[in-house]
Amino acid sequence: MSKPSIGSESANRDSVCLQVFGNIAAHWDMTVSEQCLLLGVDDEEVLQDWMERARAGEDVSLPEDVLEGIGCVLSIYASLVILLNHERSKGWVRAPNRAPLFQGKCAMSLMASGNRKALEDVARYLLSERYR
């Protein structure tokens, strides 16, 4: 993973994205390990450093694959808020789900499997539920 850089417009955007992700992660009671798996970050210390810098208002440049993971999480959260609401979204990600995609497991276990396709599948599933 590349080191974060400071001072660019995209670094500011990345910092804001990371702050929003951190808010969702806190709301969903995600562990640091789950956060790393969702974002494809191999080193918990790297993620924690990025989060601390973003919370401090510093610009952080994130790798494209990490931004894609954040985008999936934002899509999932937005869909859940539309379908349920903010508070119920927390329960949904941890509750067993009978939809074929989840095979009786909770969404978080699929999202935090370490497989980006699984995270994208959850986002697509919820988008399809929104437009049913």
PEPE-V439003 format. One record per backbone hydrogen bond with DSSP energy under -1.0 kcal/mol. CO is the residue of the C=O (numbers start at 1). NH is the residue of the N-H. If there is no record, write none. Layout:
CO	NH
CO	NH
This chain:
8	12
9	13
10	14
11	15
11	60
12	16
13	17
14	18
15	19
16	20
17	21
18	22
19	23
20	24
21	25
22	26
23	27
24	28
25	30
26	29
31	35
32	36
33	37
34	38
35	39
36	40
36	41
43	47
44	48
45	49
46	50
47	51
48	52
49	53
50	54
51	55
52	56
53	58
54	57
63	67
64	68
65	69
66	70
67	71
68	72
69	73
70	74
71	75
72	76
73	77
74	78
75	79
76	80
77	81
78	82
79	83
80	84
85	89
88	92
89	93
91	95
93	108
97	104
99	102
99	103
102	105
105	97
106	110
107	111
108	112
110	113
115	119
116	120
117	121
118	122
119	123
120	124
121	125
122	126
123	127
124	128
125	129
126	130
127	131
